[in-house]
Amino acid sequence: MELLMSRAPEEERTAQIIEAEALVGRTLEGDYGAFEQWVLQHERRVMTFAMRLLRDREDAQDATQEVFFRAFRFLHRLDPRRPAEPWLMRITINVCRDIQRKRKRAAALSELQVTESLSSSSGSGDQHSELAQEQQRQLLWKALDELPEKERMALILRDVEGLSTSEAAEVLASSETTVRSQICRGRLKLKEILGRMKGGRP
Amino acid sequence: MNCARSRKLLALCVGEELPPDTTHELRVHLENCHECRECQSRLEENRNLLRSLRQEVATPAALAEMRSNLFERIEGDRNLGWRVQLERFLMGEWRRPRFAVLCLMLLAVVSATVLTQLRPASANRDGTLALMTNSDTLRLSDSFRDWVLIGTSSQFSHSGTTALPQNVYINPEAYRTYQETGKFPEGTVLVLEASNSERAGGNRGKPSLVASVKSRRLPDGWGYFQFTDSGRQRTMDAQALPETAGCLACHRDRGATDHVFTQFYPVLRAASGVL
């Protein structure tokens, strides 16, 4: 569901707003069915984003449940005339941050395992195999982890999630200029880090 | 364009975030700089790698399980709590214009009432300013000279060496109350302004200021404050003098009315009807 901050035509957008307003309104009146429909519209986006932030399916599932639970409690704070995704993604970032804090030790262990797996198979040389691709992804996540929090988040939203700079700025509750500068710094630092990790030129 | 600027622009260019005129400038630089071309290809490669992370998506089974757990949790925790319910009510009603206008009007009335109540606590009603900024600090403004002058004398020099003119003022509100009741009310401020004996020529030195205040916030109900001279400007904040300074004991023991030497001031004696 790539409807984030929709790029749909005007009419379709208006219809989406009307539908969202109705669902939010009915939920606030106690209609759980309406809330389920609303959840169905956004759950894939939220869980996928949580998976990318936490890199653990079970944690991502727990995080998504927590995001929608908080959304249910505080749905009255959402302006239904505006897209819900930036709001939901902001909650997701906060929930994932909480989970990461709680499971810091477990995360450190998992990182250690990734490093070990990379070093044990670094001489395979088969760049086209499934394993090699997976290792490359792990390496990339590891490099992303070395970035400062704000730059990492801006880069994930822009390049992994595919949001525009203004959409990323809305999620991060920041200005477009700030986010653009974070993206710029993040990309340059990531190049340096990956270069260093691969043992070649940055 | 130098390479440092070119790389910053390249980092934006790979995401198509550069305006066309800058892109052209960058293209010209790239034609002549091998290292920056190298940097560009790395940045593009990394961006494609980052995009490849999109492949991982949530599965329908995981979503269904999450949803089932979510609604179980919502069912089990129907009570939102009074804070959320109040917030919901206010925010829901807020969207109705009439309610919003009513709330704003109510807020204006409450604010005005609170402000009116606060004013006498921070300044005397007669507009002069002498207030306790905390339990032992008095702030005074120069307007005390507009207060009621109750005496001018040269008899009460603190140093005891030179007789110098000194004026004593009382805040008008306290004076009026004293006239009516014969008692000094809470908030009474008396200021003694004396010529500075330390400087030759008398009028060249700044006058020294001592004030006494009746306040429940002070341990004995009265406090004595000396305003020191710090260079060109006198500090108009003073801390209560300690009991060892002697003011408190002398005024408490010898003051004819409360802590005030009313016996020395014809103005005060007349005000209370004792001539």
Interface residues (C-beta under 8 A of the other chain):
Chain A: L28 Y32 F35 E36 V39 L40 E43 R44 M47 T48 M51 R52 R57 A60 Q61 T64 Q65 F68 F69 F72 R73 F74 H76 R77 Q133 Q136 R137 L140 W141 L155 R158 D159 V160 E161 G162 T165 R180 I183 C184 R185 R187 L188 L190 K191 L194 G195 P202
Chain B: R7 K8 A11 L12 V14 G15 E17 C39 R42 L43 N46 R47 L49 L50 R51 S52 L53 R54 E56 V57 A58 A62 L63 E65 M66 R67 N69 L70 F71 R73 I74 L80 V84 E87 R88 M91 G92
